Amino acid sequence: MPDYKIRGTAPLRGSVLVQGAKNSVLPMLAACLLCSEKVQLSGVPQLSDVSNSLRIIEKLGCRVRRGVHTLEVDTQAVCYSTLTAEDCRKMRSSVLFLGPLLGRTGRAELYCPGGCVLGPRPIDLHIEALCKMGAEIEVTDERISAVCPDGLQGSEITLRYPSVGATENILMAACLAKGRTVLYNSAVEPEIGELIALLRAMGAFIEVGGGRVCIEGSERLHGCHRTVGADRIVAFTLMAAALVTDGEITLCNCPVQALQAPLRVLGDIGADISLCGEGLRIRRGTKIYPVNVSSAPYPGFPTDAGALLLTILSLASGRSRYEETVFSDRFAIAEQLRRLGADIEVKNNCAVINGVPQLCGGTVRATDLRAGAALIVAALGAQGESTVCGGEHILRGYEDIVGVFRSLGAEITEIN
């Protein structure tokens, strides 16, 4: 697995194209199982999580043709419904195969999912909803065994919490269920909208409005072509790099509408932001002002951007406060940033960040995907040389991160 050697303080300048969204393409790949025809996807990022999803799909009997940023998935010959423990523990999104497999084959065997260690992320909402739709599910020794002898049935479901993963599983399962499913308190992240657009292109009947999502079950879905939208967290990563290095970056294909809350926060800290054609230009203002921010489900400030915000606020001209309300273990990044000279105190779910004039080089380790990206950004703005270890996490969500930052003038090298 790679580590990264970085020499910081060079202002990053230039233009960069924002890659396709990891959190969009993974449920879209699971949704391919719902039809028995070919689904073509464009704008697919080259990520380890995408490769792991494709490996699962092929093991289930599907055929995959892969281009540089294109995929053709032929699920006509799905003949298995079991995922191995190894495949499930490589990524959190493996649980998204539960709903499609139940809808397509009437059974599913998988293990509790892995992915980043961010605190408890139970899948009880997924299981409760699918059981309400007629599935019989047993969880033993981390193994999930599910069958629906009479097929999935439409139902009214109200989520206790607007879970993105549970919403996606319910949407996909309901497409092949008998009758109507009505979902209340669903997640409304942009990635949910992309999944709904794909399902509609496959022939699903889905209505959104009035605080609910209505899905009319179909006997079959058909193939289609869709393009994966730009990754809002990758875009925010590039914005953070511009601010931390006192540079200026233009983001092409930037998902501005999906970034309204983060852009408001960056405006509050003094970032100079302007729209230019289909892109967005960002640079640091006279200084970075301190702010108080809490994470929240969309359209609030995204939890995935929290580690990057801590990095930016480490250089603010005063004391900031960040409250994490979604995941309990998002603050492992704080200890690593302190090794680079940041002044961060964490108590329970809150971090107090006292801005410092300059970060310094050091050796740090990524503990999860977003923390890894934030540490690379911090190292790019630090004085001297840094080593960021744990690159396997970063490969899950960032395509060619070395090449991207080099194109903007960074001194960064991948080492093994």
C-alpha positions in Angstrom: 0.0 0.0 0.0 1.3 3.5 -0.8 2.5 6.3 1.5 3.0 9.8 0.3 6.1 12.1 0.6 5.2 15.8 0.5 7.1 19.0 0.6 4.7 21.8 1.5 4.2 25.6 1.4 4.1 25.9 -2.4 0.8 27.7 -3.4 -1.3 25.4 -5.6 -2.4 27.1 -8.8 -4.3 25.9 -11.9 -7.4 24.1 -13.2 -8.6 20.6 -12.4 -11.5 18.5 -13.4 -13.5 17.1 -10.5 -13.8 13.3 -10.7 -17.0 11.2 -10.5 -18.5 10.7 -7.1 -17.6 7.5 -5.2 -20.8 7.8 -3.1 -22.9 7.9 -6.3 -21.3 5.1 -8.3 -21.3 2.5 -5.6 -25.1 2.3 -5.1 -25.5 2.6 -8.9 -23.4 -0.5 -9.3 -25.5 -2.4 -6.8 -28.6 -1.2 -8.7 -27.4 -2.8 -11.9 -28.4 -6.2 -10.3 -32.1 -5.2 -10.5 -32.3 -5.6 -14.3 -31.3 -8.4 -16.7 -29.9 -6.2 -19.4 -26.8 -4.1 -19.9 -26.3 -0.9 -17.9 -23.7 1.6 -19.1 -22.1 4.1 -16.8 -19.8 7.0 -17.8 -17.7 9.3 -15.5 -16.7 6.3 -13.3 -13.7 7.1 -11.1 -10.9 4.6 -10.8 -11.0 3.7 -7.1 -10.3 0.7 -5.0 -14.0 0.7 -3.8 -15.2 0.6 -7.4 -12.9 -2.3 -8.1 -14.1 -4.2 -5.0 -17.8 -3.6 -6.1 -17.0 -4.9 -9.6 -15.3 -7.9 -8.1 -18.5 -8.7 -6.1 -20.7 -8.2 -9.2 -18.5 -10.6 -11.3 -18.6 -13.2 -8.5 -22.4 -13.1 -8.6 -22.2 -14.2 -12.2 -22.3 -10.8 -14.1 -20.0 -9.7 -16.9 -18.2 -6.4 -16.7 -16.5 -4.4 -19.5 -14.4 -1.6 -18.2 -12.9 1.4 -19.9 -10.9 4.3 -18.4 -13.9 6.0 -17.0 -16.7 3.9 -18.5 -18.4 0.6 -17.4 -20.8 -1.8 -19.1 -22.4 -4.2 -16.6 -24.4 -7.2 -18.0 -26.3 -8.8 -15.1 -28.4 -11.2 -17.3 -26.6 -14.2 -15.9 -26.8 -13.5 -12.1 -26.7 -17.0 -10.6 -25.3 -16.4 -7.1 -26.6 -14.5 -4.1 -23.7 -14.9 -1.6 -21.0 -12.4 -0.8 -17.8 -13.5 1.0 -16.6 -12.2 4.3 -13.5 -10.8 2.6 -15.4 -8.8 0.0 -17.9 -7.4 2.6 -15.2 -6.3 5.0 -13.3 -4.3 2.4 -16.0 -1.6 2.2 -19.0 -0.3 3.9 -21.2 -0.2 0.8 -21.2 -4.0 0.4 -24.5 -3.8 2.4 -26.1 -2.1 -0.6 -26.2 -5.5 -2.3 -28.7 -6.7 0.2 -31.8 -5.0 -1.2 -31.1 -5.7 -4.9 -30.2 -9.4 -4.3 -33.5 -9.9 -2.4 -35.4 -8.2 -5.2 -33.7 -10.1 -8.0 -33.1 -13.6 -6.6 -35.2 -13.7 -3.4 -32.3 -14.4 -1.2 -29.0 -12.9 0.0 -26.0 -14.1 2.1 -23.4 -11.5 3.2 -21.5 -10.3 6.2 -21.6 -7.2 8.2 -19.8 -4.5 6.2 -16.3 -3.0 6.8 -14.9 0.2 5.4 -13.6 3.2 7.5 -13.6 2.9 11.3 -15.8 5.9 12.2 -17.6 4.5 15.2 -20.8 2.4 15.3 -22.7 2.4 12.0 -25.4 -0.2 12.6 -27.4 -1.7 9.7 -30.5 -2.1 11.8 -32.4 0.4 9.8 -31.7 -1.6 6.6 -32.9 -4.8 8.2 -36.0 -3.4 9.9 -37.2 -1.9 6.6 -36.6 -5.0 4.5 -38.3 -7.2 7.1 -41.3 -4.9 6.9 -41.3 -5.6 3.1 -41.5 -9.3 3.7 -37.9 -10.4 4.1 -36.9 -12.9 6.7 -33.4 -11.9 8.0 -31.2 -13.6 10.5 -27.9 -12.1 11.8 -25.5 -14.5 13.5 -21.7 -14.1 14.0 -21.7 -11.1 11.7 -23.3 -13.1 8.9 -26.5 -11.9 7.4 -28.9 -14.4 5.9 -32.0 -13.1 4.1 -34.8 -14.7 2.2 -38.2 -13.5 1.0 -40.3 -16.7 0.2 -43.3 -14.8 -1.1 -41.3 -12.0 -2.7 -40.8 -8.4 -1.4 -44.0 -6.5 -0.7 -44.6 -2.8 -0.9 -45.0 -1.2 2.5 -45.0 2.2 4.4 -41.7 2.8 6.1 -40.6 5.6 8.3 -36.9 5.9 9.1 -35.9 6.9 12.6 -32.9 8.6 11.1 -32.4 9.7 7.5 -29.7 7.1 6.8 -28.2 7.3 3.3 -27.5 3.6 3.0 -30.9 2.5 4.4 -32.6 4.9 2.0 -30.6 3.5 -1.0 -31.4 -0.2 0.0 -35.1 0.5 0.4 -35.3 2.4 -2.9 -33.6 -0.5 -4.8 -35.6 -3.3 -3.0 -38.9 -1.5 -3.6 -38.4 -1.3 -7.4 -39.1 -5.1 -7.8 -41.5 -5.4 -4.9 -45.2 -6.1 -5.3 -47.2 -2.9 -4.9 -46.3 0.5 -3.6 -43.7 1.4 -1.1 -43.9 4.8 0.7 -40.8 6.0 2.4 -40.8 8.8 5.0 -37.8 10.7 6.5 -35.5 9.5 3.8 -32.0 10.9 3.2 -32.0 13.6 0.6 -28.2 13.7 -0.3 -27.4 14.5 -3.9 -26.2 10.9 -4.3 -29.7 9.7 -3.5 -31.0 11.9 -6.4 -28.5 10.3 -8.7 -29.6 6.8 -7.7 -33.2 7.7 -8.3 -32.3 9.1 -11.7 -30.6 5.8 -12.6 -33.6 3.7 -11.4 -36.0 5.9 -13.3 -33.8 5.4 -16.4 -34.1 1.7 -15.9 -37.9 2.0 -15.9 -38.7 2.4 -12.2 -41.7 4.5 -11.1 -40.5 6.8 -8.4 -42.2 10.0 -7.1 -40.5 12.4 -4.7 -42.4 15.2 -2.9 -44.5 16.1 0.1 -41.9 14.7 2.5 -42.1 11.2 1.1 -40.8 9.0 -1.7 -43.3 6.7 -3.4 -42.0 3.7 -5.4 -44.4 1.6 -7.5 -43.0 -2.0 -7.8 -42.3 -3.3 -11.3 -42.0 -6.9 -12.7 -38.8 -6.0 -14.5 -36.4 -3.2 -15.2 -34.4 -2.6 -18.4 -30.9 -1.4 -19.2 -29.9 2.2 -19.7 -27.0 4.7 -19.8 -26.1 7.2 -17.1 -23.2 9.6 -16.3 -22.0 9.7 -12.7 -22.0 13.2 -11.3 -19.0 15.1 -9.8 -17.8 14.3 -6.3 -18.7 17.1 -3.9 -16.2 15.9 -1.2 -13.4 15.7 -3.7 -14.3 19.2 -4.8 -14.2 20.4 -1.2 -10.8 18.7 -0.8 -9.4 20.8 -3.7 -10.9 24.0 -2.2 -9.3 23.2 1.1 -5.9 22.7 -0.6 -6.2 26.1 -2.3 -6.9 27.8 1.1 -4.3 25.9 3.1 -1.5 26.6 0.6 -2.6 30.2 -0.1 -3.1 29.3 -3.8 -5.8 29.7 -6.4 -7.6 26.7 -8.0 -10.3 26.6 -10.6 -12.6 23.5 -10.3 -14.1 22.4 -13.6 -17.3 20.4 -13.5 -17.8 21.5 -9.9 -21.1 20.4 -8.3 -21.9 23.9 -6.9 -25.5 23.2 -6.1 -24.6 20.2 -3.9 -22.0 22.3 -2.0 -24.2 25.2 -0.8 -23.6 24.6 2.9 -19.8 24.1 2.6 -19.5 27.1 0.3 -21.4 29.2 2.9 -18.9 28.1 5.6 -15.9 28.9 3.3 -17.4 32.3 2.6 -17.7 32.9 6.4 -14.0 32.1 6.9 -13.1 34.7 4.2 -12.5 32.6 1.1 -12.7 34.4 -2.2 -15.1 32.3 -4.3 -16.3 33.1 -7.8 -18.2 31.2 -10.5 -16.5 31.1 -14.0 -18.4 29.3 -16.8 -19.1 25.8 -15.6 -16.5 26.0 -12.9 -15.6 27.6 -9.6 -12.5 29.6 -8.7 -11.3 29.8 -5.1 -8.5 31.4 -3.3 -7.7 32.6 0.3 -8.8 36.1 1.3 -6.7 38.4 3.5 -6.8 35.7 6.3 -8.8 32.7 7.5 -11.4 33.8 10.0 -12.6 31.4 12.8 -16.1 29.9 12.7 -18.4 27.6 14.6 -19.8 24.7 12.5 -21.8 21.6 13.2 -22.2 18.7 10.8 -25.7 17.6 9.8 -27.4 15.4 7.2 -27.8 17.1 3.8 -28.5 20.0 3.2 -26.3 20.7 6.2 -22.5 20.7 6.5 -21.4 17.2 5.4 -19.6 15.0 8.0 -17.3 13.8 5.2 -15.9 17.4 5.0 -15.2 17.7 8.7 -11.6 16.6 8.7 -10.8 19.0 5.9 -12.5 21.8 7.7 -10.4 21.1 10.8 -7.3 21.4 8.6 -8.4 24.8 7.2 -9.3 26.1 10.7 -5.9 25.1 12.1 -4.6 28.1 10.2 -7.4 30.5 11.3 -6.8 33.8 13.1 -8.5 32.7 16.3 -10.5 30.0 18.0 -13.0 27.9 16.1 -15.4 25.1 17.1 -16.6 22.1 15.1 -19.3 19.8 16.4 -19.7 16.3 14.9 -23.2 15.0 15.1 -23.2 12.0 12.7 -20.2 9.7 13.5 -18.7 9.3 16.9 -15.1 8.6 15.8 -14.4 11.4 13.3 -11.8 13.1 15.5 -8.9 10.6 15.1 -7.6 13.2 12.6 -7.0 15.7 15.5 -4.1 13.7 17.0 -2.5 13.5 13.5 -2.9 17.2 12.9 -1.3 18.0 16.2 1.8 16.2 15.0 2.0 18.8 12.3 1.7 21.6 14.8 -2.1 22.2 15.0 -3.7 23.2 18.3 -6.9 21.1 18.6 -8.7 20.0 21.7 -11.4 17.3 21.5 -14.0 16.7 24.1 -16.8 14.2 23.3 -18.2 15.2 19.9 -16.7 18.7 19.8 -13.3 20.0 18.6 -11.9 23.4 19.6 -9.4 24.6 17.1 -6.9 27.4 18.0 -5.4 28.7 14.8 -1.6 28.7 14.4 0.4 30.8 12.0 2.1 27.8 10.3 1.9 24.0 10.3 5.2 22.0 10.2 6.3 18.9 8.5 6.0 15.5 10.2 5.0 11.8 9.8 1.3 11.1 10.1 -1.1 8.2 9.4 -4.5 8.2 7.7 -7.1 6.4 9.9 -9.9 6.7 7.3 -10.6 8.0 3.8 -11.4 11.6 4.6 -8.8 11.9 7.3 -6.2 10.7 4.7 -7.2 13.4 2.2 -7.1 16.0 5.0 -3.6 15.0 6.1 -2.4 15.4 2.5 -3.9 18.8 2.3 -2.3 19.7 5.7 1.1 18.5 4.5 0.8 20.5 1.3 0.5 23.7 3.5 3.1 22.7 6.1 6.6 24.0 6.3 9.1 21.3 5.4 8.7 17.6 4.5 5.9 15.3 5.6 5.1 11.6 5.1 1.4 10.6 5.1 1.1 6.8 5.7 -2.0 4.7 5.2 -2.6 5.4 1.6 -4.9 2.4 1.1 -7.7 4.5 2.7 -7.1 7.4 0.2 -7.2 5.0 -2.8 -10.8 4.2 -1.8 -12.1 7.6 -2.8 -9.5 9.7 -4.7 -8.4 8.9 -8.2 -4.7 9.6 -8.9 -4.4 12.1 -6.0 -0.7 12.4 -6.7 -1.2 13.3 -10.3 -4.0 15.8 -9.5 -1.9 17.7 -7.0 1.2 17.6 -9.1 -0.7 19.2 -11.9 -1.4 22.1 -9.5 2.3 22.5 -8.6 2.6 20.3 -5.5 5.7 18.4 -4.6 4.2 15.0 -3.8 5.5 11.5 -4.4 4.0 8.1 -3.9 6.2 5.7 -2.1 5.8 2.0 -1.1 
